[in-house]
Amino acid sequence: MHHICSRSLGRFAVACLLLLTLSILPAGHATAATAFDCTGFTCIDVSFTGGDGLTLHGTVIGPPAPHTRTPGIVLVAGAGAGPRTEYQSEARAFAAAGITTLVYDKRTTGYSFAHRDISLLAGDALGAVETLRRTPGVRADQVGLWGFSEGAWAAPLAASRSRGVAFLITLGASGFSPLRSQTWSLATTLRHRGATGSLAATIAGPTARLLGETGAFPEADFDPLPALRALRIPVLALWGQHDVQVPPAESAALLRNTLTASPSVTIRFLRGGAHNGRSTTDGFDRLGTPPYSGAPRGAFVPGYFDTMTDWVQHIAAGSPPVSSADAPPHQTILSVDPGRGRWISARMQLTVLSALILGFAGYLLWSLTDRRSRATRTRSRLARTLACSGLVSVFATVLYVVSILAFDAQTVGPIVAARPLIWLGLQVLALLTTALLAATAIATARAHAGSLLRHRIALSILLLVGCLWLAWATTWGLPSV
């Protein structure tokens, strides 16, 4: 019961931080979705039952001329809204190659920014597979799954649960948990923007633990490896050479070492490709936004579609390729496990944060209401300044770092001296707080022995809180270069 209560309180506290941050972010622009383009193909709109009984809607798109006995593939969307139009380029490419494709609108019920259930998404994918297997002209024994990004967690899980899935293609799959993948992506983004130093480690360590263990980061610890280990089907795994959303080299090595029971494993890196298979120079440019918003995007890299369609045709013909793997691209930053240490656990962090807030705020309230405390101006003013500085440091640091992880680096801000300007300011504030702590300790030690007992007790408590703050600040990387 105590564990449930502490987790609920922690989730509430972190949710308040996220809501506060969300309120200061610029609002996005709503865009209307366009209709799915079926020009030159045969299309049928379908409905099917998802993982929890929810009715989902999609389109089955087939070759332009009537075909019988075609292989089929279901496209599983990445993170976000995931309307079927977002993946119509892949759907049309498969259909043009004689592979009947089902692409569907991602669920909005039971899926949101704050709630994700990969098991539920896997159930949706299996509902789509069964629908496609029953579609006239489609070979029921040759229906596979294609999963992109988040869908590359859901699709293998779906395939591991059903013998009706004949093969699997992943694009931008991570071999790690969503939380570890996200912290790696943020570290890569910070490095790209010119920021080095302790912020990335703070995000990957205490911040990740805080969000993950309180449930504020949905599906934080989902492990993709058990599902991959259970697969007994051919697998084609693709990554962009410049994937900056998931660690490509590490993920490829993990998949290759985990898919030991699969009869055919093909690992390919798309030269000049980003996470989504689009052309890019470094993973950050020419990506645009989802096509239904009308923003320009880079073209798909050469060979992306052919690699997938040729592979499926070999599988359907009963001649899966011999397992092979491209040499991985250089990965500058390695992913970091958030750790299991008790000191940075969410429960411990919330306990420490509560003590710091109560300690600093309590001293401020006492000192401002106690008349005799006001009389000792120099010492009291120094102590009050310490309490104010510590309180601001705690709130501002947690709010800023949590916002970076929660909102995908939108709140990083400008970079100065190889640090985000806000982080640099927080580090300066930490140095000031440390100096105030030392000065207050010296002033207290020199105080006249006749000082009121309650004053000495209050200052002693404040100094203890200050020492606890120093340990906390060190854990959160504030004193680090």
N, C-alpha and C positions, 0 to 999 in steps of 0.2 A: 504494500500500500504506500509506504514512504517513497519507494522508487517511482511509482506511478504519479504521485503528487509532485515530486521534484521535477520529473520530466514534463508534466503539464505546466508547472510554473515556469520552467525554462523555456518551453515552447511559447508561452504567452509573452515572456520578456523579449525573446528574439523577434516574435511577430510584431511587437510594438516598434522595435528598431527598424524592421523592414518597412512597416507602414509609414513611419516617419521619413525614411529615406525616399520611399516611393512618392511621397507628397512633394518632394523638392526636385524630382526628375522631370524633364520636359515630357509633355504628353505626346504620344505617338499619333500618327495620322491614320485614320480609318480608311480602308480602301475596299472597293467592291470587287468580289471575285468574278472572273470572266467564265464563260461557259467552256466546257471541255471540248477541245477541237478534234472532231472526228472526220475531218475532210480527207477523202481518199481511203477510208477504212470502214469496216463494218463495226457498229457499236450497239450495245444493248445495255440499258440502264438496269441495274439489279439492286435488290435489297436482301440483306441476310442478317442473321442473329449473331451478335458479338459475344464476348466472353461472359458477360453478366446478364445476358438476355436482351441487351439493348439492340434496337434495330439500326443497322448502319446501311449507308447507300454508296453505290459505286458504279463504275462503268466497265463492262467487258469489251475490250477493243481487239479486233481480229484482223487478219490479213485483208487486203483490199479485194482479192478474189476469193470465192468460196473454197475452203479447204476442209479436209476431214483428217481426223487423227493428228491434230497438231499438239505439240507440247504446250504447257501453260505455265504462267508465272504470276504470282501475287506480289504487288509492290507494297512494302510496309514503310510508312513515312518516318521521317526524323522528328526531332523535338519541335514543338510549336503546334500551330493550328492544323497544318497538314491537309489542306483541301486537295482533292484529286488533281486539280489543274496544275499544282506545283510539280507534279511528276509526269506530266503528259509527254514531255520529250522522251523520257525513258520508255513510257508505254508505247508510243508510236514507233520507236526504234525496234522494240521487241516484236510488235505486230508486223512491221515491215519485213522482218526476218522470218515470218511464219510462226511466231510464238504468240498464242492467244494470251492476253494480259488482263488481269483484273486490278484496277486501281480504285481505291475508295476514300471517301472523306473520313478523316480521323475523328474519333469520338470527341465530343465536347462535354458530355456528361461523364463524370468520374475522372476527368483529366483537366488539369489547370496548372497555373504557375506554382501553386502551393501543394498540389496533390498529383502524383504520378504513380502508376501501378504497372510495372513492366509485365507482370504476370497477366494482368487484365488485357494489355495490348497484345500479348501473345495469344490470348483467347480470341480476340478480334481477328487476328491473322488466320487462325485455324478455321474460323467461320467462313472467311473469304476463300480459303483453300477448298473447303468442302463444296462451296457454291461453284467454284470454277471446275472442280472435278465432275460435277453433275451437268456442266454446260455441254450441249450437243456439239460434236466435232472435236472435243478436247480429250486427249488421252488421259484417263483418270490415273494411270500409273506413272505419268510423267508431268506432274504439276509440282513446281518448286516455289521457293520464296526468295525475294530480293529485299534486303533491309538496309536502310541508310541511317547512319549515325545512331540515334536512339533506337531506330528500327533494327539496327544491327545487334542490339541486345535482345529485342523482342522476337525477331525472326528465328534465331537459333533456339531460343527457349521453346517457341512453338514447334519447331521441327523435332526437338527432342521428345515432344509429347505425342507425336503422331507418326504412324507408319505411312500416312497418306502423303507425306512430303518427300519428293523424290530427289531434290537437290537444293542447294542453298548458295546464294550470292550475297556478299556483304560489301558495302561501300563505307569507308570511314569507320570501321568497327574499332572499339576500344577493348583491349584485353583487361582493363582495370575497372574499378567501380566508377559510377558517375561522379562522385565527389573527388576522387583522385584525378580523374580525367579533367575535370573542370579546373582544379588548382594548377595542373600542368598547363592548360590552355592559358590561364591568366598569367602565369609566370612567363610564358612565351610572348604574350601580348605586352607585358611590362618591358621585357627585354627589347622587343621591336620598337617600342616608343622611346627607348634610351634610358629606362629606369633600371638600376641595379641596386643591390643592397638587401636589407633585411625584410622589406615589405613582402616579397614573394614567399619567404619562409614563414612569415607571420600568417599569411593567408593559408598556406598549406598545412600549418600546424595548429595552433590554438583556435584560429577562426574556423577552420574546417571542422575541428572536433566540436566546437560550440554549435554550429549549424547542423552538423550531421547527427549528433547525439540528442539534440532537442527535437529532431524531426522537422526543423525548418527547411532543410534541404531534402526534398523528396527522393526516396530510393537511393539515399546516399551510399549505402554499403552493398548495393546489389552486386553479386559476384557472377560474371558471365561464364566462368570456366566450367562449372558443373554441367551446364547445358551443352557446351562445346565438346566436353569429354564424352558425352553420351551419344553423339552423332555417329551414324553409320552410313552416311550419304556423301556424295561428292560435294566439295566446297570450293568455291572461287572467292577469294578475299582480295578486295581492291582498296588501295589507299592512294590519295594524291601525293605526289612527291613533296609538295609543300603543305601538307596537312598541318594546321595549327590548332585544330579543335581536339584532337586526340593524339597521343604519342605514337606515331606510325611505326617506327623501327621496333620499339618495345612491344607494341601490340602484335605486330607481325610475328615476332619471335615467340610470344606467348601462344598465339593461335597455332603456329606450326608445331610447337611442342605439346599442345593439348589435344589437337585433332588426330590423335594416334590411331583411333579406330575407324576413321574415315577412309574409304578406299581410294579416294583421289582428292588431294589438296593442292590447289594452285594459288600462289601468292604473287600478286602483281602490283607494281607501283606505276601510277600514271605520270609520265614525264610532263612537268610543267603544270601539274594539276593541283587544285586545292582540295579541301575536305569534301566538297560536293561534286568533284569531277570537272569543275570549270577551269578554264585557263587562267593562270595567275603567274606572277613573277616571284612572289614571296609568300603567298598564302593569305595576304591581307588586301590585295588590290583586285579590282574588277570583279568582285563577287556580287555586287548589287544586293538587291533584296528579292523576296519571292516574286516570280514573274507576274502574278496577278496584280501587283501594285504598279506595274508599268515601268519600273526602274531598269536601266540597262544592266546587263550582266555579261561577263566574259563568255565566249563560246565554249562548248565542251571540248576537252582536249582530244586531239586525233587518236583514234583507236579505242576510245572509251566504249562506245556502243559495239563496235566489232568484236572487241575482246569478250564481252558478255554474250552476245548472240551466237558467236562461233562456238563458244564453250557449251552453251545450252544445246546447240544442235549436235555436238559430239556426244553429250550425255544422252540425249533422246535417241541417238542412233546406236546406243549400246557400246560406245567406244570412248569411255572417259579417259582423259589424258593422264599420263604418268605424273605423279606428284612432282611439283617443281616450285621454286621460289626465286624471285628477283632479289638482287642485292639491295638491302634497304638503304634509304637515303640517310645522310648524316643527321643525327638528332642532337642538337646543341645542348638542350636541357633534358635531364632525366626526370621522370615523374617521382613524386615523393609520397610515401605512405604517411598519412596524418599522424600515425603513432598510436601507442596504447598506454602511454605514461599516465599515472594517476593525477599528477599535478596539473596537466592540461586537459583533463577530462571535463566534460561540460558541467557535471555536478560540482566539481571543485572550482571551476571558473565562476560559476554562478554564485557559489558561496563566497568566494573572494570578492567578486564585484559587489555583492550585497554588503559585505563588511566595509568595503572602501566607501561606498556611497553613504551608508549609515554613519560611518565614522567621520568623514569629512563634513557631511551636511549637519550631523549632530553637533559637531564642535562649532560650526558657524552659527547655528541657532542659539546655542548656549552663550557663546561669546557676545552675541549681539543683544541678548536679553539680560545678561548679568552686569549690573552697574559697576561692581568692583573690578570686573575683568576689563571694563573700558578704561578704568583709571590707570592701569599699567599699560600705557599706550604703545610703547615701542615693542614690547614682547607680544602683546595681544595682536597688534597690527601685523607683525611678522607671522604669527601663527594663523591668523585669519587668511592672510595671503596664501600661505601654504595650503590651507584647506580649500580655498577657491581654486587654486592652480591644480591641485590633485583631482578635485571633482570634475573640472572641465577636461582635464587630460583623460580621465576614465571614459566619460561620456563620448567625447569627440573621437577618441581612438577606436572604440568599439563600433560606433556608428559608421565611421569612415571605412574601416576594413571590412566589416560585414557587408556594407553596401557594394563594395567592389566584387565580392564573391557572389552576392545575390543578384546583382544586375549586370554581370558580365563586363566589368571594367568600365561601365559608362560614367562612373563617378571618380575615375582616377585623377583627372584634371591635368594641367600643364606640368611639364617636367623641368626642373631646375636643379643643376648640380647633380645630375644622374639620379634624382629622386622626384617623385611627384611633389608639387609645391605644398600640398596639404600635409603630406607625410613629413616633409622637411619641417613645416611649422609645428607639427606634433612632436617631433624629436627635439626641437628647440624648447618647446613647452616642458618636455620631460627633463631637459637639462636644468631649466629654471626651477622646476619643482624639486629636483634633487638638491640644488643649491639652497633653496628655502628650507628643505628638511635639515640640512647640515647647520644652517644658521639658527634655526629654531632650537635644535638640540644644544648648540653652544650657548645660546641665550638662556635656555632653561637651566643648564648646568651652572651658569654664573649667577643665577637669580638668588636674591637674598633668602636666607634660610627661614625668615619669618613670613614668607609668602603664604597666603591662605592655602589650606590643605586642598580645598576643592579645585583651586587653580592648578596646583601641582598635579593632582589626579587627572584633570582635564588635559593638561599638556602632555602628561605621560601617555594617556590613551591616544592622543593625536600623533605622538611620535611613533607609537606602535603601529598605528594605521599607516603612517608614512613609510615605515619599514616594509610593511606588507605591500604597499603600493610599489615600492622599489623592486621587490621580487616579481610582482605582476608585470611591471613595465619591462623588466628584463626578459621575461617570458614572451611578451608581445613584440620584442625586437626594437623597442624605442631607443635604447642607448646604443644600438649597433650602427655601424657605418653603412 
